[in-house]
């Protein structure tokens, strides 16, 4: 089972992915976590990623696709992946479909967590105050949210045309979002 949790930053994708990892043994492929790990490593790639994220820009498709492809064998061994924060563009979605097809797999379900932009900005301001993550700086986050809305809007019809898109109210409780995701996987 390969699932995409679709929604803007801070929509709750990570929370739901962690639940699915615990309950179903799937592997969470979070590009955000992978990129933060690259930054923490201090590698050349990490320094590039740090600069891109500090500007509020999106990391190139090549970097993100390489990170995902590197983790696919682990996900296959676990029986499936939860893609969290990927794909963000139609080009990335097409690359993911091609990567999975080469391995005899596919995306089985896409769940879009629908949220209110103003509420997201409030969530981020709170998370920034509590955790101090540099990519949660409210000004930087506003740029990321705009980029998400602009670049990922075409993914909705892409997955809807494949009959894989389900929507859940991301402003609901963690439990109600979990129920909606579980229904999409049934």
C-alpha positions as CSV (number, residue, x, y, z in Angstrom):
1,X,0.0,0.0,0.0
2,X,1.4,3.3,-1.1
3,X,-0.3,6.4,0.2
4,X,0.2,10.1,-0.4
5,X,-0.8,12.5,2.4
6,X,-1.4,15.7,0.5
7,X,-1.7,19.1,2.1
8,X,0.3,22.3,2.9
9,X,3.0,22.4,5.5
10,X,1.6,22.2,9.0
11,X,-1.7,20.5,7.8
12,X,-1.1,17.5,10.1
13,X,0.5,15.1,7.5
14,X,3.3,14.2,9.9
15,X,1.0,13.5,12.8
16,X,-1.1,11.1,10.7
17,X,1.9,9.5,9.0
18,X,3.4,8.7,12.4
19,X,0.1,7.0,13.4
20,X,0.1,4.9,10.3
21,X,3.7,3.9,10.9
22,X,2.8,2.7,14.4
23,X,-0.5,1.0,13.4
24,X,0.4,-0.5,10.0
25,X,4.1,-0.7,10.0
26,X,4.4,1.4,6.9
27,X,7.5,3.6,6.2
28,X,7.0,7.4,6.3
29,X,8.9,9.1,3.6
30,X,8.8,12.7,4.7
31,X,10.8,15.0,2.5
32,X,10.8,17.6,5.2
33,X,12.4,15.2,7.6
34,X,14.9,14.1,5.0
35,X,15.8,17.7,4.1
36,X,16.2,18.6,7.8
37,X,18.5,15.6,8.2
38,X,20.6,16.7,5.2
39,X,20.9,20.2,6.8
40,X,21.9,18.7,10.2
41,X,24.5,16.6,8.6
42,X,26.4,19.7,7.4
43,X,27.0,18.1,4.0
44,X,27.3,20.1,0.8
45,X,23.7,19.0,0.0
46,X,22.6,20.1,3.4
47,X,24.1,23.5,3.0
48,X,22.4,24.0,-0.4
49,X,19.1,22.8,1.2
50,X,19.5,25.2,4.1
51,X,20.0,28.2,1.8
52,X,16.9,27.2,-0.3
53,X,14.6,26.7,2.7
54,X,15.8,29.9,4.4
55,X,14.6,31.8,1.3
56,X,11.3,30.0,1.5
57,X,11.8,28.3,-1.9
58,X,11.2,24.7,-2.8
59,X,14.1,22.3,-3.2
60,X,14.8,21.1,-6.8
61,X,12.9,18.1,-8.1
62,X,16.2,16.3,-8.7
63,X,17.3,16.5,-5.1
64,X,13.9,15.4,-3.7
65,X,13.4,12.6,-6.2
66,X,16.9,11.2,-5.4
67,X,16.1,11.3,-1.7
68,X,12.8,9.4,-2.3
69,X,14.2,6.9,-4.7
70,X,17.0,6.0,-2.2
71,X,14.3,5.0,0.4
72,X,12.0,3.0,-1.8
73,X,13.6,-0.4,-1.1
74,X,13.0,0.1,2.7
75,X,9.4,1.0,2.1
76,X,8.9,-2.0,-0.1
77,X,10.3,-4.3,2.6
78,X,7.8,-2.8,5.0
79,X,4.8,-3.3,2.7
80,X,4.3,0.3,1.7
81,X,5.1,3.9,2.0
82,X,3.4,7.0,3.3
83,X,4.6,9.9,1.1
84,X,4.5,13.1,3.3
85,X,5.4,16.3,1.5
86,X,6.0,14.6,-1.8
87,X,5.1,15.0,-4.6
88,X,4.6,18.8,-4.7
89,X,4.4,19.2,-8.5
90,X,3.0,17.3,-11.4
91,X,6.6,16.6,-12.6
92,X,7.4,15.0,-9.2
93,X,4.1,13.0,-9.4
94,X,5.0,11.7,-12.8
95,X,8.5,10.8,-11.7
96,X,7.1,9.0,-8.6
97,X,4.6,7.1,-10.8
98,X,7.5,6.1,-13.1
99,X,9.8,5.0,-10.2
100,X,7.0,2.9,-8.7
101,X,6.0,1.4,-12.0
102,X,9.6,0.2,-12.6
103,X,9.2,-1.6,-9.3
104,X,5.8,-3.1,-10.1
105,X,4.0,-0.7,-7.7
106,X,1.8,2.3,-7.7
107,X,0.2,5.0,-5.6
108,X,-2.9,3.3,-4.1
109,X,-4.5,6.3,-2.4
110,X,-4.1,10.1,-2.0
111,X,-5.7,11.9,0.9
112,X,-5.8,15.6,0.8
113,X,-6.0,17.3,4.2
114,X,-8.0,20.5,3.5
115,X,-7.1,23.3,5.9
116,X,-7.6,27.1,6.2
117,X,-4.5,29.2,5.4
118,X,-5.1,31.6,8.2
119,X,-5.4,28.7,10.7
120,X,-2.1,27.3,9.4
121,X,-0.3,30.6,9.9
122,X,-1.5,30.5,13.6
123,X,-0.3,26.9,13.9
124,X,3.1,27.8,12.6
125,X,3.5,30.8,14.8
126,X,2.7,28.6,17.8
127,X,5.1,25.8,16.6
128,X,7.8,28.3,15.9
129,X,7.5,29.7,19.4
130,X,7.6,26.2,21.0
131,X,10.1,24.4,18.8
132,X,12.1,27.2,17.0
133,X,12.4,25.3,13.7
134,X,13.9,27.8,11.2
135,X,11.6,26.7,8.4
136,X,8.6,27.6,10.7
137,X,9.5,31.3,10.8
138,X,6.1,32.9,10.1
139,X,7.4,35.1,7.3
140,X,9.2,32.3,5.7
141,X,6.2,30.0,6.2
142,X,4.0,32.5,4.3
143,X,6.3,32.2,1.3
144,X,6.2,28.4,1.6
145,X,2.5,28.3,1.8
146,X,2.1,30.5,-1.2
147,X,4.5,28.3,-3.2
148,X,2.6,25.2,-2.0
149,X,-0.7,26.7,-3.2
150,X,0.7,27.8,-6.5
151,X,2.7,24.7,-7.4
152,X,0.6,21.9,-6.0
153,X,-2.8,23.0,-7.1
154,X,-2.4,21.0,-10.4
155,X,-1.9,17.8,-8.4
156,X,-5.6,17.7,-7.4
157,X,-6.9,17.1,-10.9
158,X,-3.9,14.8,-11.6
159,X,-4.9,12.4,-8.9
160,X,-8.6,12.9,-9.2
161,X,-8.4,11.8,-12.8
162,X,-6.7,8.6,-11.6
163,X,-9.6,8.0,-9.2
164,X,-7.2,8.1,-6.2
165,X,-8.1,11.4,-4.5
166,X,-10.0,11.6,-1.2
167,X,-10.4,14.7,0.9
168,X,-10.5,15.0,4.7
169,X,-11.2,18.0,6.8
170,X,-7.7,18.8,8.2
171,X,-9.1,21.3,10.6
172,X,-10.9,18.5,12.5
173,X,-9.6,16.5,15.4
174,X,-6.6,14.2,15.0
175,X,-9.1,11.3,15.5
176,X,-11.6,12.5,12.8
177,X,-8.8,13.0,10.3
178,X,-7.5,9.5,11.2
179,X,-10.9,8.0,10.5
180,X,-11.1,9.7,7.1
181,X,-7.7,8.4,6.2
182,X,-8.5,4.9,7.3
183,X,-11.7,5.0,5.2
184,X,-9.7,6.0,2.2
185,X,-7.3,3.0,2.7
186,X,-10.2,0.5,3.2
